[in-house]
């Protein structure tokens, strides 16, 4: 069941709201950027994410195939979410950083299922051989 959470970057210049269903599953990826940032993400449709403030504070980083816009606050560097293929015919999606949620109960996070994906080898349909470090 979806619940609306509020989130922000560390300095508070970027604020957002997102309707998320944590019980539907979360993702940890071993690609180069997710591994370095220890990202823990949940996918959301563009209709379920609303930027409340700080659009001008968001910078964009892309690499590799440039399919995902890794958005981060220009001031504090925190990455509240990424955007993939936003505006294409499929509608795209957001990857919300669970660590950026301000009002999530730790028990909700502990109960959320985690799916591991092998982004390092572009095998998003299967987990990497080792996941304990993610």
N, C-alpha and C positions, 0 to 999 in steps of 0.2 A: 504494500500500500504506500502510495506517495505521501510524503510529508514535506512541507516547505521549510527549508533551512535558510538562515542568513549566514553570509560569509564575508570575509574581507582579507586584504593583505595585512601585513604586520603594522604598517603605519596608519592604516585606516582610510587612505585616500581612495582605494578601490573597494567598493562594497557591492554585493550582489545577493540575490535571492534565487534559490533553486528548489524545484519540486523534485524530490529524489525518492527512490525506493531502494533503500540499502539492503533490504531482505532479498531483493532480486539479484544481488551480487555486485561485487566490487572487483577491481583489477589491479594487479601488480605486474609490471612489465620489466624485462631485463634489457631493454634497448639502452643505448648509451646515455641518453638524457634522463630517462626514468631511473636507471640504476644509480647515476650520480646524485640525483635529487631524492632518492628513496621515495618516489611517488607512489601514492595509494589513491586510486582514482575510481570514480563512478561515472558511468555514461548517462547523459541526459539529452533529450531532444532540445533543439533551439527554442521551442515554445515553452519549455520548462525552466529556462534560465533567463533572469532579468538583471541587467546591470543597473544598480541603483545610483551609483555615483562613480566618478573617476575615469570615464572613458578616455579622456585626454591624458591620463596618467599611465595608461596601458601601453607598453611597448610590445613588439612582436619579434619572435625569433623562429626561424625555420631552418631546417637542414635536410640533408639527404634528398628524398623525393619531394620535399616541401609540401606534403599533404596536410600537415598539422601546423596550426599557428599556436606556438607556445607563448601565451600572453603572460606578461609579468609587470609588476609595478615599477615604474621608472625610479621611484624614490627608495623603496626598501628592498626591491628585488624578488619579493615573494610572487610565486606563480599560482594564482587562484584557480585558473582553469586553462584548458587548451580548446581550440576550435578546429574541427576537421571538416573540410568540404562544405562549410557554411555557405548557403546560397546556391548549391548545385541542385540538380533535379531530385536527388534523394533527400534533400533537406539537411544533410550533415548531422553532426552531433557535437556536444560539448563533453569534455573530460574534466570533471570537477575534482579538484584536489581536496580530499577529505580533511587534510590538515588545515585547510583554510576555512572550514566551517566553524562558526563562532558558537553555535547553540546546539551542537550535537552531543547527546549523552554518551559518555564513554562505554556504557553497557550496549548501546546501539552499535557502536563500532566493533566491539568485541563479538557481537552476535552476527555481524555481516559476513556472508560467505565471501571468500576470496578466490578468484580465478587467476592463475598465473599464465602469462603469455610470453612466448619466445620472440619478442620484437627484435632482438639483436640479430636474428637470422630470418626475419620477416615470416615467421611461422606463427601467426597470431591465433591459429586454431589449435595449437598444442603448447603445453608448458615446457619450459626449459628443463634440462636434466637436473639442475640444482636450483632450489627455490628458498632454502633456509635463510639466505642472506638478503632476500628481498623483503 
